[in-house]
Amino acid sequence: MDERETYGEDRYGLVAMVENRLLFVAYTLRGDRIRIISAEGPSRMSTESTMKAAKPTKHNWDRFDAMTEQQRHAAALSDPDARPLSAVDFKRMKRTPR
């Protein structure tokens, strides 16, 4: 939640990949709708000269990289520990103040 200023509403931010582009999306909830406030690419401060080099991972991503988007989606949905949230789940959740 963005608490830098008083906006008169709760504002949230998330980082997302859209068509292989990294975006920071700021949004708010208005009734049953999501209002996008902004969607921006990396700033000038996140250029290669200011970013740390990624450490190599211990995971082998070959199987994942070989999957199609549909196969990845099906695999994610079949994971019993990571089911998509339903409307009932969202109603059951309580907001946690920061």
N, C-alpha and C positions, 0 to 999 in steps of 0.2 A: 504494500500500500504506500502511496506517495504521501508523505507527511511534511514535505518541505514547505508547503504553503497551505493556507486555508482556502479550499476551492468551493466549499459548500456541498461537497459530495465526496464519496470515497473514490479514489482513483488507483488503478492497478497497472502494473507493467509486466510484460512477458517478453521473452526472446523466442523467436520462431524462425524456422526455415521455410521460405515460400519460393518454390521453383528455384532451388539452389541459391537463394539469396538470404542472408542473415538480416532479420529485421527486429527492431525493438518496437513493440506495440504498446501504447498507452491507451487504456480504456476505462469506462465506468459503466455501471449498471443503472439503467433507468427503467423502473418497472420490470417488465419481462423482456426488455431489450438490452442488447449490449451496444453501447455507443463507442466507436473508435475515435479517440482524440487525436492520435497521430501514429504513423507507422514510418519509421526512419531506418535507413541503412546505417552501417558503422560510421561513427564520427571521425573527424580528422585526427582525434587523439587515439584512435584504435588502429592506426596504420601499422604496417609491419615493423616500423622502427620503434614503436612503443609496446608492441606485444611480445610476450615471452614465447620462446620456442616450445612447442608441444613436446611433452615427454613421450617416448614410445610406450605403448600399452602392452600389457602382458597377454591380451586377448588376441585370438586369431579371428579376424573378421571375414575371412574368405567365404565361408558358408553364407553369411548375411549378405555380403556384397553380390553373391551369385543369385540371390532371390529377387523376384520381381516385386513391385509395390504390392500387388494383390497377394502374393505369398507372405510378405511381411505383415500385411494387415490381418490375414487369416491366422498367422502364427500369434500375433498379439491378442486377437480375440479368443484364441483357444487357451490362453494362459489362465488357469483358474485363480491365480493370485493377483491378477491385474485386470479384472473385469471392468468394462466401461461403467461409469456412474449413471444411475437412472435418476429420474425426477424424484423418486422416493428417497434415494440416497442424499440428494441435495437438500431436501426438506429436513432430513434427519440431522444434518450437519449444523454445528453451532459456530458462529463467528467467534474467532479468537482475537481479542484486542491485543495490539502491540504494546 
